Structures are given as C-alpha cells and as structure tokens.
Amino acid sequence: MATIFTKILNGELPGRFIWEDDKCAAFLDISPLSYGHTLVVSRQEIDMWTDAPEELNAHVYTVASRIGAAQVASLGAARAGLIIQGYEIPHMHLHVFPTNSQADFDLGNLIENPDDEKMKAAAAKIRAALREAGHGAYVPKD
C-alpha cells in the first residue's frame, strides 16, 4: 500500500514542493515546527533510513544540506535543524527546518494550522535561495 508521501510524490495529493529530482523530492511539512519546515523524501518506499542503500542516503542528506543552507540564507534562521524519526509515516524522510534555538526541536510545538500565506512565502524564499545557490534545475516553479 502506497504511503501518503508516495501519493504526494505522484501528484495524487497536493504538496508545496521545494526540490524534485529522480531520487527524492522535498516539500513543506503541513504541520511544521517553523515556517519553512521541509520534508526530504526518497522516491523509493523504504521504511527506515538505515535500510536505504548508501548512495540514496548520501543523496538525500546532500539535498537536505542544500535545503538547510537555503533556509538559513532566506529565512533568517541561526541554523538548520535536522530530525529523523520515521514513526509517523513508514517512508524514509528527513525533517529540515529553520531554527534559532534548541527549544525549536520540541515536536510538541508543531504548528497545527499554519498560515497559508506564511507557508507560501517561506516556500518562495527557499526556492529563490536554492536557485541563487545554483540548484535551479531541481527547483520547481512557484
């Protein structure tokens, strides 16, 4: 059975995409820790990141790093946070989010009903920063 991420990747469900390539895609989390919180998701349905081939793991981490750098550059964050948990959806994915303190890692602080305009603005800023960093080939149109 396809995961919710597979349905988003296949266009069956909407997603606010930041990055797309043949191995993974990245889109904004619908319940973010902060505006700009992005999920980097493998196209291949793999339950746990420890089960992924090394090449795929390396690629997903590289994409997460590029997105994190774009978040810091475009959203004024002190750092980019990274979380791997995998309990909520059995499909390999990394949480990359702009952060200004260790308290920002508390999953009890998810924004349950994020403001659509703030989500749209964060996505546009991250896409622009990725294009400016030379990754425009992988950045979908706004």
VMD Tcl script that builds the backbone (N, CA, C; Angstrom):
set m [mol new atoms 426]
animate dup $m
set s [atomselect $m all]
$s set {name element resname resid chain x y z} {
  {N N MET 1 A 0.839 -1.177 0.000}
  {CA C MET 1 A 0.000 0.000 0.000}
  {C C MET 1 A 0.891 1.249 0.000}
  {N N ALA 2 A 0.562 2.194 -0.871}
  {CA C ALA 2 A 1.350 3.414 -1.001}
  {C C ALA 2 A 1.201 4.294 0.247}
  {N N THR 3 A 2.313 4.900 0.655}
  {CA C THR 3 A 2.256 5.815 1.789}
  {C C THR 3 A 1.691 7.158 1.336}
  {N N ILE 4 A 1.353 7.995 2.303}
  {CA C ILE 4 A 0.874 9.341 1.981}
  {C C ILE 4 A 1.952 10.107 1.215}
  {N N PHE 5 A 3.225 9.837 1.516}
  {CA C PHE 5 A 4.304 10.516 0.793}
  {C C PHE 5 A 4.332 10.086 -0.670}
  {N N THR 6 A 4.124 8.808 -0.934}
  {CA C THR 6 A 4.082 8.340 -2.323}
  {C C THR 6 A 2.946 9.020 -3.070}
  {N N LYS 7 A 1.820 9.181 -2.404}
  {CA C LYS 7 A 0.684 9.851 -3.042}
  {C C LYS 7 A 0.997 11.317 -3.331}
  {N N ILE 8 A 1.730 11.978 -2.447}
  {CA C ILE 8 A 2.148 13.359 -2.698}
  {C C ILE 8 A 3.148 13.384 -3.852}
  {N N LEU 9 A 4.125 12.495 -3.824}
  {CA C LEU 9 A 5.132 12.438 -4.887}
  {C C LEU 9 A 4.509 12.159 -6.252}
  {N N ASN 10 A 3.453 11.356 -6.282}
  {CA C ASN 10 A 2.775 11.010 -7.540}
  {C C ASN 10 A 1.732 12.030 -7.965}
  {N N GLY 11 A 1.533 13.076 -7.165}
  {CA C GLY 11 A 0.570 14.109 -7.510}
  {C C GLY 11 A -0.868 13.767 -7.165}
  {N N GLU 12 A -1.068 12.678 -6.429}
  {CA C GLU 12 A -2.423 12.294 -6.026}
  {C C GLU 12 A -2.921 13.168 -4.872}
  {N N LEU 13 A -1.997 13.709 -4.098}
  {CA C LEU 13 A -2.298 14.644 -3.018}
  {C C LEU 13 A -1.422 15.877 -3.222}
  {N N PRO 14 A -1.890 17.046 -2.802}
  {CA C PRO 14 A -1.092 18.263 -3.023}
  {C C PRO 14 A 0.135 18.330 -2.121}
  {N N GLY 15 A 1.137 19.015 -2.609}
  {CA C GLY 15 A 2.349 19.264 -1.836}
  {C C GLY 15 A 2.965 20.566 -2.301}
  {N N ARG 16 A 3.575 21.285 -1.389}
  {CA C ARG 16 A 4.253 22.543 -1.723}
  {C C ARG 16 A 5.734 22.197 -1.910}
  {N N PHE 17 A 6.079 21.843 -3.154}
  {CA C PHE 17 A 7.403 21.308 -3.459}
  {C C PHE 17 A 8.483 22.385 -3.482}
  {N N ILE 18 A 9.640 21.992 -2.952}
  {CA C ILE 18 A 10.827 22.837 -2.894}
  {C C ILE 18 A 11.911 22.283 -3.819}
  {N N TRP 19 A 11.932 20.973 -3.966}
  {CA C TRP 19 A 13.004 20.273 -4.714}
  {C C TRP 19 A 12.415 19.024 -5.338}
  {N N GLU 20 A 12.875 18.702 -6.552}
  {CA C GLU 20 A 12.481 17.450 -7.204}
  {C C GLU 20 A 13.633 16.940 -8.053}
  {N N ASP 21 A 13.977 15.685 -7.880}
  {CA C ASP 21 A 14.924 15.016 -8.769}
  {C C ASP 21 A 14.502 13.554 -8.885}
  {N N ASP 22 A 15.312 12.736 -9.524}
  {CA C ASP 22 A 14.901 11.354 -9.775}
  {C C ASP 22 A 14.997 10.448 -8.545}
  {N N LYS 23 A 15.687 10.880 -7.484}
  {CA C LYS 23 A 15.849 10.042 -6.290}
  {C C LYS 23 A 15.025 10.505 -5.097}
  {N N CYS 24 A 14.720 11.792 -5.034}
  {CA C CYS 24 A 13.968 12.308 -3.896}
  {C C CYS 24 A 13.245 13.588 -4.281}
  {N N ALA 25 A 12.411 14.020 -3.388}
  {CA C ALA 25 A 11.738 15.307 -3.539}
  {C C ALA 25 A 11.616 15.904 -2.148}
  {N N ALA 26 A 11.391 17.201 -2.106}
  {CA C ALA 26 A 11.232 17.890 -0.826}
  {C C ALA 26 A 10.037 18.820 -0.930}
  {N N PHE 27 A 9.240 18.816 0.135}
  {CA C PHE 27 A 8.058 19.672 0.183}
  {C C PHE 27 A 7.832 20.103 1.618}
  {N N LEU 28 A 7.083 21.200 1.780}
  {CA C LEU 28 A 6.843 21.723 3.114}
  {C C LEU 28 A 5.988 20.767 3.924}
  {N N ASP 29 A 6.306 20.658 5.205}
  {CA C ASP 29 A 5.527 19.861 6.146}
  {C C ASP 29 A 4.228 20.606 6.432}
  {N N ILE 30 A 3.099 19.890 6.463}
  {CA C ILE 30 A 1.808 20.556 6.693}
  {C C ILE 30 A 1.572 20.878 8.168}
  {N N SER 31 A 2.383 20.322 9.059}
  {CA C SER 31 A 2.344 20.661 10.487}
  {C C SER 31 A 3.773 20.988 10.919}
  {N N PRO 32 A 4.257 22.151 10.523}
  {CA C PRO 32 A 5.674 22.456 10.711}
  {C C PRO 32 A 6.062 22.840 12.132}
  {N N LEU 33 A 7.338 22.656 12.424}
  {CA C LEU 33 A 7.912 23.177 13.663}
  {C C LEU 33 A 8.133 24.684 13.528}
  {N N SER 34 A 8.415 25.117 12.309}
  {CA C SER 34 A 8.593 26.531 11.989}
  {C C SER 34 A 8.276 26.689 10.509}
  {N N TYR 35 A 7.981 27.922 10.105}
  {CA C TYR 35 A 7.689 28.154 8.691}
  {C C TYR 35 A 8.951 27.886 7.874}
  {N N GLY 36 A 8.799 27.055 6.862}
  {CA C GLY 36 A 9.925 26.603 6.056}
  {C C GLY 36 A 10.308 25.159 6.325}
  {N N HIS 37 A 9.717 24.541 7.369}
  {CA C HIS 37 A 9.985 23.136 7.717}
  {C C HIS 37 A 9.702 22.275 6.480}
  {N N THR 38 A 10.723 21.579 6.030}
  {CA C THR 38 A 10.672 20.820 4.785}
  {C C THR 38 A 10.953 19.347 5.043}
  {N N LEU 39 A 10.245 18.495 4.337}
  {CA C LEU 39 A 10.497 17.053 4.379}
  {C C LEU 39 A 11.250 16.667 3.111}
  {N N VAL 40 A 12.363 15.993 3.262}
  {CA C VAL 40 A 13.108 15.456 2.121}
  {C C VAL 40 A 12.787 13.966 2.102}
  {N N VAL 41 A 12.126 13.529 1.030}
  {CA C VAL 41 A 11.532 12.198 0.972}
  {C C VAL 41 A 12.112 11.410 -0.203}
  {N N SER 42 A 12.552 10.190 0.061}
  {CA C SER 42 A 13.035 9.344 -1.031}
  {C C SER 42 A 11.856 8.953 -1.919}
  {N N ARG 43 A 12.086 8.860 -3.191}
  {CA C ARG 43 A 11.018 8.412 -4.107}
  {C C ARG 43 A 10.744 6.922 -3.892}
  {N N GLN 44 A 11.757 6.194 -3.548}
  {CA C GLN 44 A 11.621 4.767 -3.267}
  {C C GLN 44 A 11.015 4.602 -1.880}
  {N N GLU 45 A 10.009 3.743 -1.769}
  {CA C GLU 45 A 9.399 3.480 -0.466}
  {C C GLU 45 A 10.311 2.573 0.338}
  {N N ILE 46 A 10.989 3.184 1.297}
  {CA C ILE 46 A 11.875 2.475 2.211}
  {C C ILE 46 A 11.417 2.862 3.606}
  {N N ASP 47 A 11.159 1.901 4.443}
  {CA C ASP 47 A 10.628 2.181 5.774}
  {C C ASP 47 A 11.605 2.985 6.619}
  {N N MET 48 A 12.812 2.487 6.810}
  {CA C MET 48 A 13.769 3.126 7.714}
  {C C MET 48 A 15.003 3.589 6.946}
  {N N TRP 49 A 15.509 4.752 7.323}
  {CA C TRP 49 A 16.675 5.298 6.635}
  {C C TRP 49 A 17.874 4.359 6.730}
  {N N THR 50 A 17.925 3.532 7.755}
  {CA C THR 50 A 19.032 2.591 7.901}
  {C C THR 50 A 18.957 1.450 6.886}
  {N N ASP 51 A 17.807 1.293 6.239}
  {CA C ASP 51 A 17.636 0.261 5.215}
  {C C ASP 51 A 17.934 0.775 3.803}
  {N N ALA 52 A 18.152 2.055 3.670}
  {CA C ALA 52 A 18.385 2.647 2.345}
  {C C ALA 52 A 19.795 2.330 1.856}
  {N N PRO 53 A 19.942 2.157 0.555}
  {CA C PRO 53 A 21.294 1.996 0.003}
  {C C PRO 53 A 22.133 3.242 0.338}
  {N N GLU 54 A 23.421 3.050 0.538}
  {CA C GLU 54 A 24.288 4.164 0.930}
  {C C GLU 54 A 24.227 5.329 -0.055}
  {N N GLU 55 A 24.152 5.026 -1.339}
  {CA C GLU 55 A 24.108 6.075 -2.356}
  {C C GLU 55 A 22.850 6.940 -2.190}
  {N N LEU 56 A 21.722 6.308 -1.907}
  {CA C LEU 56 A 20.482 7.062 -1.704}
  {C C LEU 56 A 20.564 7.895 -0.432}
  {N N ASN 57 A 21.070 7.296 0.651}
  {CA C ASN 57 A 21.242 8.051 1.900}
  {C C ASN 57 A 22.112 9.283 1.661}
  {N N ALA 58 A 23.224 9.108 0.974}
  {CA C ALA 58 A 24.127 10.226 0.703}
  {C C ALA 58 A 23.421 11.311 -0.104}
  {N N HIS 59 A 22.645 10.902 -1.087}
  {CA C HIS 59 A 21.941 11.874 -1.924}
  {C C HIS 59 A 20.896 12.649 -1.117}
  {N N VAL 60 A 20.099 11.947 -0.330}
  {CA C VAL 60 A 19.052 12.597 0.467}
  {C C VAL 60 A 19.680 13.569 1.465}
  {N N TYR 61 A 20.785 13.186 2.080}
  {CA C TYR 61 A 21.478 14.079 3.017}
  {C C TYR 61 A 22.053 15.295 2.301}
  {N N THR 62 A 22.569 15.106 1.094}
  {CA C THR 62 A 23.091 16.235 0.322}
  {C C THR 62 A 21.972 17.222 0.011}
  {N N VAL 63 A 20.832 16.706 -0.413}
  {CA C VAL 63 A 19.687 17.580 -0.692}
  {C C VAL 63 A 19.239 18.286 0.584}
  {N N ALA 64 A 19.175 17.555 1.695}
  {CA C ALA 64 A 18.788 18.170 2.968}
  {C C ALA 64 A 19.754 19.292 3.341}
  {N N SER 65 A 21.034 19.091 3.104}
  {CA C SER 65 A 22.043 20.107 3.404}
  {C C SER 65 A 21.822 21.358 2.556}
  {N N ARG 66 A 21.539 21.164 1.297}
  {CA C ARG 66 A 21.289 22.308 0.408}
  {C C ARG 66 A 20.039 23.065 0.835}
  {N N ILE 67 A 19.013 22.340 1.202}
  {CA C ILE 67 A 17.776 22.987 1.654}
  {C C ILE 67 A 18.012 23.709 2.976}
  {N N GLY 68 A 18.732 23.090 3.897}
  {CA C GLY 68 A 19.048 23.736 5.162}
  {C C GLY 68 A 19.816 25.030 4.962}
  {N N ALA 69 A 20.795 25.017 4.068}
  {CA C ALA 69 A 21.557 26.238 3.780}
  {C C ALA 69 A 20.642 27.312 3.196}
  {N N ALA 70 A 19.713 26.907 2.338}
  {CA C ALA 70 A 18.763 27.862 1.750}
  {C C ALA 70 A 17.823 28.423 2.817}
  {N N GLN 71 A 17.422 27.593 3.771}
  {CA C GLN 71 A 16.562 28.069 4.861}
  {C C GLN 71 A 17.283 29.121 5.693}
  {N N VAL 72 A 18.532 28.860 6.040}
  {CA C VAL 72 A 19.305 29.814 6.834}
  {C C VAL 72 A 19.481 31.117 6.058}
  {N N ALA 73 A 19.819 30.998 4.776}
  {CA C ALA 73 A 20.068 32.183 3.957}
  {C C ALA 73 A 18.812 33.015 3.718}
  {N N SER 74 A 17.682 32.350 3.558}
  {CA C SER 74 A 16.484 33.079 3.131}
  {C C SER 74 A 15.497 33.401 4.235}
  {N N LEU 75 A 15.564 32.681 5.350}
  {CA C LEU 75 A 14.558 32.861 6.398}
  {C C LEU 75 A 15.130 33.466 7.679}
  {N N GLY 76 A 16.398 33.816 7.673}
  {CA C GLY 76 A 16.996 34.471 8.825}
  {C C GLY 76 A 17.192 33.576 10.039}
  {N N ALA 77 A 17.272 32.280 9.820}
  {CA C ALA 77 A 17.462 31.338 10.929}
  {C C ALA 77 A 18.935 31.279 11.322}
  {N N ALA 78 A 19.178 30.970 12.585}
  {CA C ALA 78 A 20.551 30.808 13.069}
  {C C ALA 78 A 21.171 29.519 12.530}
  {N N ARG 79 A 20.340 28.486 12.416}
  {CA C ARG 79 A 20.791 27.173 11.954}
  {C C ARG 79 A 19.654 26.466 11.227}
  {N N ALA 80 A 20.028 25.377 10.575}
  {CA C ALA 80 A 19.031 24.466 10.020}
  {C C ALA 80 A 19.029 23.231 10.900}
  {N N GLY 81 A 17.851 22.862 11.400}
  {CA C GLY 81 A 17.724 21.662 12.215}
  {C C GLY 81 A 17.453 20.454 11.337}
  {N N LEU 82 A 17.820 19.289 11.831}
  {CA C LEU 82 A 17.596 18.041 11.109}
  {C C LEU 82 A 17.113 16.992 12.102}
  {N N ILE 83 A 15.992 16.367 11.764}
  {CA C ILE 83 A 15.446 15.298 12.596}
  {C C ILE 83 A 15.094 14.113 11.703}
  {N N ILE 84 A 15.445 12.929 12.177}
  {CA C ILE 84 A 14.979 11.684 11.565}
  {C C ILE 84 A 14.182 10.986 12.651}
  {N N GLN 85 A 12.923 10.702 12.388}
  {CA C GLN 85 A 12.179 9.936 13.378}
  {C C GLN 85 A 11.506 8.748 12.719}
  {N N GLY 86 A 10.651 8.956 11.760}
  {CA C GLY 86 A 10.103 7.854 10.997}
  {C C GLY 86 A 8.993 7.058 11.636}
  {N N TYR 87 A 8.496 7.494 12.775}
  {CA C TYR 87 A 7.411 6.753 13.411}
  {C C TYR 87 A 6.061 7.066 12.793}
  {N N GLU 88 A 5.873 8.286 12.357}
  {CA C GLU 88 A 4.554 8.689 11.885}
  {C C GLU 88 A 4.203 8.146 10.500}
  {N N ILE 89 A 5.179 8.055 9.617}
  {CA C ILE 89 A 4.942 7.545 8.261}
  {C C ILE 89 A 6.103 6.624 7.900}
  {N N PRO 90 A 5.807 5.365 7.555}
  {CA C PRO 90 A 6.870 4.399 7.275}
  {C C PRO 90 A 7.468 4.574 5.875}
  {N N HIS 91 A 8.079 5.734 5.660}
  {CA C HIS 91 A 8.668 6.074 4.368}
  {C C HIS 91 A 9.852 6.990 4.667}
  {N N MET 92 A 11.031 6.613 4.242}
  {CA C MET 92 A 12.250 7.362 4.547}
  {C C MET 92 A 12.093 8.847 4.259}
  {N N HIS 93 A 12.356 9.664 5.295}
  {CA C HIS 93 A 12.299 11.117 5.107}
  {C C HIS 93 A 13.082 11.827 6.207}
  {N N LEU 94 A 13.577 12.991 5.873}
  {CA C LEU 94 A 14.307 13.842 6.809}
  {C C LEU 94 A 13.510 15.122 7.015}
  {N N HIS 95 A 13.454 15.575 8.253}
  {CA C HIS 95 A 12.840 16.856 8.582}
  {C C HIS 95 A 13.956 17.900 8.619}
  {N N VAL 96 A 13.868 18.927 7.786}
  {CA C VAL 96 A 14.845 20.012 7.767}
  {C C VAL 96 A 14.068 21.292 8.046}
  {N N PHE 97 A 14.505 22.049 9.053}
  {CA C PHE 97 A 13.714 23.217 9.433}
  {C C PHE 97 A 14.596 24.339 9.952}
  {N N PRO 98 A 14.162 25.580 9.717}
  {CA C PRO 98 A 14.905 26.712 10.256}
  {C C PRO 98 A 14.730 26.769 11.768}
  {N N THR 99 A 15.829 27.023 12.474}
  {CA C THR 99 A 15.792 27.024 13.933}
  {C C THR 99 A 16.662 28.141 14.496}
  {N N ASN 100 A 16.257 28.633 15.639}
  {CA C ASN 100 A 17.032 29.663 16.326}
  {C C ASN 100 A 17.463 29.231 17.723}
  {N N SER 101 A 17.005 28.056 18.178}
  {CA C SER 101 A 17.433 27.553 19.484}
  {C C SER 101 A 17.127 26.065 19.577}
  {N N GLN 102 A 17.704 25.429 20.567}
  {CA C GLN 102 A 17.476 24.005 20.784}
  {C C GLN 102 A 16.013 23.726 21.112}
  {N N ALA 103 A 15.319 24.683 21.695}
  {CA C ALA 103 A 13.903 24.512 22.031}
  {C C ALA 103 A 13.052 24.292 20.782}
  {N N ASP 104 A 13.544 24.731 19.616}
  {CA C ASP 104 A 12.800 24.565 18.368}
  {C C ASP 104 A 12.681 23.109 17.934}
  {N N PHE 105 A 13.411 22.200 18.577}
  {CA C PHE 105 A 13.370 20.778 18.230}
  {C C PHE 105 A 12.247 20.030 18.944}
  {N N ASP 106 A 11.493 20.693 19.763}
  {CA C ASP 106 A 10.417 20.069 20.531}
  {C C ASP 106 A 9.222 19.777 19.624}
  {N N LEU 107 A 8.970 18.506 19.349}
  {CA C LEU 107 A 7.869 18.119 18.461}
  {C C LEU 107 A 6.496 18.422 19.058}
  {N N GLY 108 A 6.450 18.813 20.307}
  {CA C GLY 108 A 5.202 19.243 20.919}
  {C C GLY 108 A 4.799 20.642 20.481}
  {N N ASN 109 A 5.682 21.317 19.732}
  {CA C ASN 109 A 5.416 22.682 19.289}
  {C C ASN 109 A 5.047 22.784 17.815}
  {N N LEU 110 A 4.527 21.701 17.251}
  {CA C LEU 110 A 4.124 21.746 15.842}
  {C C LEU 110 A 3.021 22.774 15.634}
  {N N ILE 111 A 3.074 23.450 14.510}
  {CA C ILE 111 A 2.035 24.410 14.147}
  {C C ILE 111 A 0.940 23.614 13.440}
  {N N GLU 112 A -0.174 23.390 14.106}
  {CA C GLU 112 A -1.233 22.522 13.573}
  {C C GLU 112 A -2.036 23.143 12.434}
  {N N ASN 113 A -2.232 24.430 12.450}
  {CA C ASN 113 A -2.970 25.116 11.380}
  {C C ASN 113 A -2.142 26.291 10.880}
  {N N PRO 114 A -1.071 25.996 10.128}
  {CA C PRO 114 A -0.190 27.075 9.700}
  {C C PRO 114 A -0.883 28.044 8.739}
  {N N ASP 115 A -0.474 29.283 8.812}
  {CA C ASP 115 A -0.993 30.333 7.945}
  {C C ASP 115 A -0.540 30.061 6.508}
  {N N ASP 116 A -1.490 29.955 5.584}
  {CA C ASP 116 A -1.180 29.607 4.201}
  {C C ASP 116 A -0.265 30.633 3.541}
  {N N GLU 117 A -0.464 31.902 3.820}
  {CA C GLU 117 A 0.385 32.936 3.218}
  {C C GLU 117 A 1.817 32.839 3.723}
  {N N LYS 118 A 1.994 32.524 4.996}
  {CA C LYS 118 A 3.339 32.355 5.543}
  {C C LYS 118 A 4.010 31.114 4.956}
  {N N MET 119 A 3.235 30.061 4.730}
  {CA C MET 119 A 3.771 28.846 4.104}
  {C C MET 119 A 4.213 29.156 2.677}
  {N N LYS 120 A 3.354 29.843 1.941}
  {CA C LYS 120 A 3.649 30.206 0.555}
  {C C LYS 120 A 4.903 31.077 0.493}
  {N N ALA 121 A 4.999 32.056 1.387}
  {CA C ALA 121 A 6.150 32.955 1.403}
  {C C ALA 121 A 7.440 32.206 1.738}
  {N N ALA 122 A 7.383 31.303 2.709}
  {CA C ALA 122 A 8.573 30.530 3.081}
  {C C ALA 122 A 9.028 29.664 1.909}
  {N N ALA 123 A 8.090 29.011 1.249}
  {CA C ALA 123 A 8.435 28.167 0.101}
  {C C ALA 123 A 9.093 28.998 -0.998}
  {N N ALA 124 A 8.541 30.158 -1.294}
  {CA C ALA 124 A 9.097 31.022 -2.344}
  {C C ALA 124 A 10.514 31.475 -1.987}
  {N N LYS 125 A 10.744 31.822 -0.728}
  {CA C LYS 125 A 12.079 32.263 -0.305}
  {C C LYS 125 A 13.092 31.134 -0.391}
  {N N ILE 126 A 12.698 29.930 0.018}
  {CA C ILE 126 A 13.623 28.786 -0.043}
  {C C ILE 126 A 13.932 28.451 -1.495}
  {N N ARG 127 A 12.914 28.430 -2.345}
  {CA C ARG 127 A 13.140 28.147 -3.776}
  {C C ARG 127 A 14.101 29.170 -4.374}
  {N N ALA 128 A 13.882 30.450 -4.061}
  {CA C ALA 128 A 14.744 31.508 -4.596}
  {C C ALA 128 A 16.188 31.320 -4.126}
  {N N ALA 129 A 16.375 30.975 -2.864}
  {CA C ALA 129 A 17.723 30.768 -2.340}
  {C C ALA 129 A 18.393 29.554 -2.989}
  {N N LEU 130 A 17.627 28.499 -3.239}
  {CA C LEU 130 A 18.177 27.327 -3.920}
  {C C LEU 130 A 18.586 27.676 -5.350}
  {N N ARG 131 A 17.753 28.453 -6.033}
  {CA C ARG 131 A 18.112 28.881 -7.395}
  {C C ARG 131 A 19.377 29.733 -7.368}
  {N N GLU 132 A 19.437 30.658 -6.414}
  {CA C GLU 132 A 20.598 31.540 -6.290}
  {C C GLU 132 A 21.865 30.746 -5.994}
  {N N ALA 133 A 21.736 29.629 -5.298}
  {CA C ALA 133 A 22.886 28.780 -4.969}
  {C C ALA 133 A 23.272 27.847 -6.120}
  {N N GLY 134 A 22.571 27.965 -7.245}
  {CA C GLY 134 A 22.937 27.164 -8.420}
  {C C GLY 134 A 22.193 25.855 -8.575}
  {N N HIS 135 A 21.109 25.669 -7.834}
  {CA C HIS 135 A 20.364 24.410 -7.887}
  {C C HIS 135 A 19.036 24.538 -8.626}
  {N N GLY 136 A 18.905 25.531 -9.457}
  {CA C GLY 136 A 17.645 25.825 -10.131}
  {C C GLY 136 A 17.078 24.677 -10.950}
  {N N ALA 137 A 17.919 23.799 -11.447}
  {CA C ALA 137 A 17.430 22.674 -12.247}
  {C C ALA 137 A 16.508 21.753 -11.450}
  {N N TYR 138 A 16.624 21.788 -10.127}
  {CA C TYR 138 A 15.851 20.886 -9.275}
  {C C TYR 138 A 14.704 21.584 -8.546}
  {N N VAL 139 A 14.584 22.884 -8.765}
  {CA C VAL 139 A 13.593 23.664 -8.050}
  {C C VAL 139 A 12.369 23.866 -8.931}
  {N N PRO 140 A 11.216 23.370 -8.488}
  {CA C PRO 140 A 10.004 23.552 -9.297}
  {C C PRO 140 A 9.570 25.014 -9.320}
  {N N LYS 141 A 8.782 25.345 -10.307}
  {CA C LYS 141 A 8.238 26.700 -10.398}
  {C C LYS 141 A 7.314 26.940 -9.210}
  {N N ASP 142 A 7.217 28.189 -8.810}
  {CA C ASP 142 A 6.362 28.566 -7.675}
  {C C ASP 142 A 4.909 28.207 -7.923}
}
mol reanalyze $m
mol bondsrecalc $m
mol representation Tube
mol addrep $m
